[in-house]
Amino acid sequence: MIKRINTLTAGIIFGIVVPVIFYIIVFYSKFNNLRFSDFHRDIYLGKLLPLIISRCILPNLVLFFVFNWLNWLKAAKGVFISTLALAAILFTFKLIFF
């Protein structure tokens, strides 16, 4: 089981899934009175999308350090790659749309 987790692919998958889960937790804990589509419209109109994306990238830092602590370096490398990809998306949003 551990060998399946300590792969580059598993690290990339964890690095993408953890921010999505964090985004859903933030939505249901703070904005549960809004519909999901209204929430996205308000975020885009309020130009808060880069802020939300940057907050959702932060849990990857914790995941990266946990994988390093467990000496799962391939999975940590996958989390790092997915974090860089999300940061590039964030930079593109900031550069083009805002």
C-alpha positions in Angstrom: 0.0 0.0 0.0 2.8 2.5 0.9 4.5 1.8 -2.4 1.3 2.8 -4.2 1.2 6.2 -2.4 4.9 7.0 -2.8 4.7 7.6 -6.6 4.8 10.8 -8.6 1.3 10.2 -10.0 -0.2 9.7 -6.5 1.5 12.9 -5.3 0.0 14.8 -8.2 -3.4 13.4 -7.6 -3.2 14.3 -3.8 -1.9 17.7 -4.8 -5.0 18.4 -6.9 -7.6 16.7 -4.7 -6.6 18.3 -1.4 -7.2 21.9 -2.6 -10.5 20.9 -4.0 -11.6 19.4 -0.7 -10.3 22.5 1.1 -12.4 24.7 -1.3 -15.5 22.6 -0.5 -14.9 22.8 3.2 -14.5 26.6 3.0 -17.7 26.9 1.0 -19.8 24.9 3.4 -18.3 26.4 6.5 -18.6 30.1 5.5 -21.1 30.4 2.7 -23.7 27.7 3.3 -26.6 30.1 2.8 -25.7 30.6 -0.9 -26.1 28.2 -3.8 -22.9 27.0 -5.3 -23.5 28.8 -8.6 -24.3 32.1 -6.9 -21.1 31.7 -4.8 -19.0 31.3 -8.0 -20.7 34.3 -9.7 -20.1 36.5 -6.6 -16.4 35.4 -6.4 -15.8 36.2 -10.1 -17.7 39.5 -10.0 -15.9 40.5 -6.8 -12.6 39.6 -8.3 -11.9 37.2 -5.4 -10.9 34.2 -7.5 -7.2 34.6 -7.2 -7.6 35.0 -3.4 -9.6 31.8 -3.1 -7.2 29.9 -5.3 -4.2 31.0 -3.3 -5.9 30.0 -0.1 -6.7 26.6 -1.5 -3.0 26.0 -2.4 -1.9 26.4 1.2 -3.0 22.9 2.3 -0.5 21.5 -0.2 2.3 22.9 1.9 1.2 20.8 4.8 0.8 17.7 2.6 4.3 18.4 1.1 5.9 18.5 4.6 4.0 15.4 5.7 5.3 13.4 2.7 8.8 14.7 3.4 8.6 13.7 7.0 7.4 10.2 6.0 10.3 10.1 3.5 7.9 9.6 0.6 10.0 11.8 -1.7 8.3 10.8 -5.0 4.9 11.7 -3.7 6.3 15.0 -2.3 7.7 15.8 -5.7 4.2 15.2 -7.2 2.6 17.5 -4.7 5.3 20.1 -5.5 4.6 19.8 -9.3 0.8 20.2 -8.8 1.4 23.2 -6.5 3.5 24.8 -9.2 0.8 24.1 -11.8 -1.8 25.7 -9.5 0.4 28.7 -8.9 0.9 29.1 -12.7 -2.9 29.1 -13.1 -3.2 31.6 -10.3 -0.6 33.8 -12.0 -2.4 33.5 -15.3 -5.6 34.6 -13.8 -4.0 37.6 -12.1 -2.2 38.6 -15.3 -5.0 38.2 -17.8 -8.3 38.8 -16.0 -7.5 41.2 -13.2 
